């Protein structure tokens, strides 16, 4: 894990934000949209996220980004035909440097240091204090260490594109909000209408739209965020169409997306 000393401005800007510690989870389908072998990641989108999270960090809001995309990025680079567990691990080996490098360079443009934490399910509990302390120095990019072993890779495939993993990170650092960024604006019902109040959602309400990049699904997201809300952490599903979608959530504006309000006092 790397971290450095980004400058933070003591400012009244902090008063604009209702969140104090935010976890932003970026799905593979968003971060690799429009990707090619020459450009395996959506750098423009990453720059946009970095700009918003840099503003939060400079206003003393602590931010973790749980970033999918290592496997998908490696796939765009290598074009491996087979896709068993070992092949996905190989894709992660080549995709992870590109992923973290793109994030680091994006934050550098805004004067903020980005650190990296490659974690496994087993070491998250032990490393949570280091992770919390790192948030004072910069924005931390978290990804699961997909290349470690087959057990971790199988877990990755089961964990629905890091949705469960992002929730575990949010719990470990005692975040107040988990924001799941996807390619739709929230949970859509069978009539094509956005459901804004997540507490009212049943599985039968969800209209399914699949993705060929990630392994996650909307049913999983809903379950994860309902469970998290019971533990005192607000959960939100958002798309990327609204300008400054991360900053708006940090200011308490949950309109136009699906939110799961916590019972935290």
N, C-alpha and C positions, 0 to 999 in steps of 0.2 A: 504494500500500500504506500502510495506516495501522497504527500501533501506539503503545501508551502504556505507562504504568508501573503495572501491577497489582502489588499487594503479595504477596510470596512469603514463606512462613513457613519458616525453617530448622527442620526438624522430624524426629523419628524416624519420622514417617509415611513418608518416602522408603523406609525399609527394607521396608515392606510391598509395594512394587512392584518387579517384576523387569524391567519395561521402563523405559528412560530417555528414549527418543524414539519417540513413537507417531504413526502416521498412521491416522486413522479415516475411512473412505470411506462416505458415506451415499448410498444409491440413491434415485432419484426415486420409486419405488413406496412406499418407507417414509416419505419426508419429505412426501409429498402424500396420504397415506392419509386418506380421509374428507374431502378438500378440497372446498370450494365456491367460488363466485365471491366471496362475502363473506370467506371464510377459505381462501385458496388454498394454505395450508401447514398441516401438523400441528404447531401451536405447542406443544401439550402434549408431544409427542415431542421437539421441539427443546429445550424447557426441561429435559427429562430428560437429554438428551445434554450440555447445557451444565452442568448440576449435576455430573455425573460428571467431565467434562473439567476443570471448575474445581477440583475436589478434586485431580486429578492435577497441574494446574499449580501449585497452592499447595504441593504436595509436591515441587516441582522436577522434575516429569516434563514434558518438552516435548511439545506436542500440536499437530498439524496436522489440520484437518478438511477433507477433500475433499468438497464438498457438491454433489451434483446437485440439480436442482429448478428452475433458472431457466426452462427451456423449459416444463416441466410447470406451473409456477406461472403463467407468462404465458398458457398455454393456458387455465387455469381462469379467468383474468381477462378474456381477450379473446374466447374461443370462436370462433377463426378456423376456418372450415370447410375451407379448403385446407391442405395440409400439405407444401408443397415446402420446399426449403432456405431460401428467403427468408422464408417464413412462420414457420419455426422461429427464424430470427434475430430477427424482430420480436417473437416471444413471449419470447425471451431478453432483449431490450431492456426490456420491461415487467416481466418476472419477476425479473430480477436485483436491482433495488432492494428489492423485497419480501423476497426471500430473504436478502440480507445484513442488511437492517434487522431482520428477525426474529431472526437469530443474534446481532447486536450487543445487542439488548434482552434476550435470554435470558441472555447472559453478564453483563450489567450487574447483573442480579438477584443474582448470586453474587460481585460485587465483582471481576470479571475483565474486562480489556479484550480485545475481539475485533477483530483486524485483517482486512483483506481483501487478497487477492492474486489478480487476474485475470490469468491467464497463457496463453501460447500455447506450442506445442511448441518453437518457435524460441528463445524467451527464457528457458526454464526453466534451461538451463545457465548463462546469464549472470547470472541473478538468484538462484541458489541460495545465494550467500553472504549476500545481504540477507535471504533467507527464514530462513536459520539464525539470523542475529543477531536477527531479529524474535521468535523463539521465546523469548527471554529476557524479553520484555516482556508477552507475552500469548499467547492462542491465536489462530492464524492460520487463517482460512477461505479455502480455495483453490477456485477454479472456473475452468474453461476459458472463455476470452473468446469465447463462441459468436457474438457479434454482430460480430466483427472482419471476417471475410470468408468467402466460400463455401468456400474451401479448408479453413479451420479448422472450419467446420460439418460438412463432409463427414468430416473427421477425427474429429470428435466422434461422428458417427453410426457410424463404423467402430470406434471405441475402446470399444464396449460399455459405454455409460453410465459412462464415466470409470474403468473398472477398470484399463485399461492406464495411463491418466493418473495414477491414484493410485499405481501401482507406480513410475512415473517420478519422482513426487514423493518417494516413500520412498527411492529410490536417491539422488536429488539431495541430500537432507538427511542421508543416512546413518542412516535410522531403523533401529531393531532389530525393529519389528513393524508390519505393515500389517493392519488389521482391516477387513474388508468387511462392512458391516451391510446385511442384506437382509430380505425378508419370510418367509424360511424359516430354520430353525435351523441349517442347514448343507447338505451334500450328502446327498440322499435317494436310496436305491437303489430298484429296481423293486418291492421288497417293502415299501416305505414305511419302511425302517430308516435311521437316521442313520449315515453313515460318518464316524467321528471321525478316523481316520488318513488324511490326504490323500495321503500317498505311495503308498497302495495303490489309488488310484482310477484306473480306466480309463474312457474315454468311454462304453463300453457299460454301465457301472455306474450312470450318472446318470439319474435320473427327471426328465423335463422338466416344469417348471411355468412357463408364460409369464406375462408382465406386460404390460399395455397402457400403462404409464407409461414405463418405462425401455427402453433398447435392449440391455441386457446379458443374458447368459445364463450358466448355471452352468458349461457347458463352458469358456467364456472365463475365468471366475473361477478354475477349477481350473488351467488352463494358465498364467495369469498368476502364481498363487501358487507353482506348482511351479517356474517359472523363477526367481522371486524367492528362493525357498528356496536354490537353488543359488548365489545371490549373497550369501548370508549374512543374509537378512532373513526372519524368521518371518512366515507368513501365516495368517490365521484368517478363516473365514466364520462369521458368527453371525446369529441372529435377534434379536428384541427381547423375547421372552417372559420370559426370566430377568431378575429384578431386578438392577440394577447390572451389566449385561452387559459394559460397558466396563471398569469397575473390576475385575471378576473376571478378565478377560483380562490386565489390567495387573499383577495379582497372581500370574499364572501359572496360573490355573485355566482350562484349556481344555476341560474336560468338558462334554458336551452341545452341542458345536459341532464343526466340521471344522477341523483344524489341519494346517499344513504346517511341520514343524520345519526350522529352518535349519541349515547346517553351520558357523555362526559359533561360534568357541571362546570 
